[in-house]
Amino acid sequence: MATTSDLGRVTSILLRFMRGPILLLVVVYGVGIIGMSLIPGQDADGSAPPMSLFHSFYFFTYTATTTGFGEIPYAFTDPQRLWAIFCLYMGVIAWLYAIGSIIKLIQNPHFIIAVAENRFARTVEALKDPFIIICGFGDTGSLLARGLSDNLMNVVVIDADPERIKALAMRDYRVKMPGLCGDASVPKHLVDAGVKHPMCRAVVSLIPNEELDLKIAVMTRFLNPDIRIICRATETQQQEHLRHFESVSVIDPFELFGVQLCMAVTSPKLHNLSQWLVGAHSVDLATHVTIPRGSWIICGYGRMGRWLHKYLDSHGVSTVIIDPELNDSELSAGSIKGHANYQTLKQAGIEHAVGLVAGTANDSRNLQILLSSAELNPDISLVVRQNHHENEMVFKAARVSLTMQPSLLTARTILLQLISPLIQQFLQHLRSSEHQLTDRVVEQLRQTLAKSPHLWTTRLCGEDAMLNNLYPLNYLITGLQPPKGYLLRWAYKACQR
């Protein structure tokens, strides 16, 4: 049971903090009750029967609540009253000490963390539907969680930043998303998050530290060898380690964008179709953005610039690189060492270039490059890298041909792999086929569907392959609106069979 260790931790902290106050209360009440039972009393006949243990306990119980019901069962004698005064003062001191210890306990950070982990583990253990574990709730994790929520998929989140976990509780997701503030690379936290749960479908590691992503992948593989793992990795060494693991998908947003840009240059209809399938805003099958083919300028030769240069060069597109950190081996006729400014842009031949990529790791610098480029060549096609999601409004106002947002691109790619993995194979097939096939597919989809389709995955076998079980596909093909919840119920029943 996943919550056993958490419950034991809460209990141990509780006993360690409350052991002294509880022992003091037991001693004070024990001495007071026994002493009151030993002191002789006096009834109405003048005899002196001692107070019973039950009456003594009852007296101290209601006086501890500051409620007075009188002297029972008979009026006290002076020795009894003197003993009651002594015990009441001692009881007040003991209760003040106990209440202070309780307040100190509930403010203790270790106790708060232990209670939160115990509650989190119990919530995850109670999940009855399939869920995904997301390690890291930054920009990418937040966008992925939103997409999974829109597709009614449960998510469990682990993040080391308490503010992000607090923000998770404030989101208006369509499904419940429990969150744990902790290090996702700790095996105990992965177990609490449900990595061994029978309904856990995948673990997605999106922590900025790629060494921790590798560690999470290794821990997950040992804890559950059959579970699917998806990691974001941009460093070559980390990618090589991860690709050796079975059932591990490695996502490199810079390589993906290199593929997308080349697709936009060489096959704009296919690029537009891929954006339409993932539900990108303001994308219509009837129109597509045309990226000209010719000489391109790449500002920034980091992880993104290297992939862009590789894919553009493989498609016969000439490029000029501008970067202040180019080494001697990278300097060539098509490269300029320095920052992208008026002088270096003119030196790169921006007046005759058809496109420019502002691909540095600094959003402010990328925006400055856009302004300078538009002033030197108003007709040039601009492609920009947006590093932070909160700057989205500024980049939308820039009105560039293509925006590369690593967090959004990564989230969309992972979302497609989780809800409809065959889409990637479909696009790969179109990319390797003739352009006429893409044109026919786009035209058929444009005539059939008015908006982006809702994607899902199901498995058909045996009786599930009967025509009546394929009836829901008619809704997708015709574009009609199915009854509320019908497709989900159908898919669930098909998977159960």
Secondary structure, 3 states (H helix, E strand, C coil): CCCHHHHHHHHHHHHHHHHHHHHHHHHHHHHHHHHHHHCECCCCCCCCCECCHHHHHHHHHHHHCCCCCCCCCCCCCHHHHHHHHHHHHHHHHHHHHHHHHHHHHHCCHHHHHHHHHHHHHHHHHCCCCCEEEEECCCHHHHHHHHHHHHCCCEEEEEECCHHHHHHHHHCCCCCCCCEEECCCCCHHHHHHCCCCCCCEEEEEECCCCHHHHHHHHHHHHHHCCCCEEEEECCCHHHHHHHHCCCCEEEECHHHHHHHHHHHHHHCHHHHHHHHHHCCCCCCCCCCCCCCCCCCEEEECCCHHHHHHHHHHHHCCCCEEEEECCCCCCCCCCCEEECCCCHHHHHHCCCCCCCEEEECCCCHHHHHHHHHHHHHHCCCCEEEEECCCHHHHHHHHHHCCCEEECHHHHHHHHHHHHHHCCHHHHHHHHHHCCCHHHHHHHHHHHHHHCCCCCCCCCCCCCHHHHCHHHHCCHHHHHHCCCCCCCHHHHHHHHHHHC
